[in-house]
Amino acid sequence: QVQLVESGGGLVQAGDSLRLSCVASGFTFSRYIMDWFRQAPGKEREFVAGISWSGGKSYYSDSVKGRFTVSRDIAGQTYLQMNNLKPEDTAVYFCAAHWEVPTYRSGTYYYTSEGLWGQGTQVTVSS
């Protein structure tokens, strides 16, 4: 059974840091690009960051580049270190897995395939 389970969300103040974790199971972790997406109230889900199969290449949306860092280990965990958080970072954050390389367009990345998804973890940043 495929599972992606996120943790680490919470309520923080602007300027604070937070680290999200995602535990993957039920599929061949090393063959997938691991991603983080987010969805704010009333908005569409958007790409945040991704990391390649080997961890050698990472992808970031322009809105988080320089503040967020994505990483992964060989045991099935993916992380998102979020620094200098802003109120506009408030959203539900989802862990995802895709087998294809994303395409960059207009400041962010896109996939054509659906991928695998977790249930999400809430991040709230107060001003």
KAUR-V282419 format. One record per backbone hydrogen bond with DSSP energy under -0.5 kcal/mol. CO is the residue of the C=O (numbers start at 0). NH is the residue of the N-H. If there is no record, write none. Layout:
co=[CO,CO]
nh=[NH,NH]
//
This chain:
co=[2,3,3,4,6,9,9,11,12,14,15,17,17,19,20,21,21,22,24,26,27,28,32,33,34,35,35,36,37,38,39,45,47,48,49,50,51,56,58,60,60,63,63,66,68,70,72,75,76,77,78,79,79,80,80,81,84,85,86,90,90,91,92,93,94,95,96,97,102,104,106,107,109,115,120,121,122,123,123,125]
nh=[24,5,118,22,20,11,123,125,15,83,84,19,81,79,6,23,77,4,2,28,30,31,97,50,95,47,48,93,45,91,42,37,60,35,58,33,54,51,49,63,64,66,67,82,80,78,75,23,72,21,70,19,81,68,82,17,14,88,89,92,122,38,120,36,117,34,115,32,109,107,61,104,102,96,92,9,90,11,125,13]
//
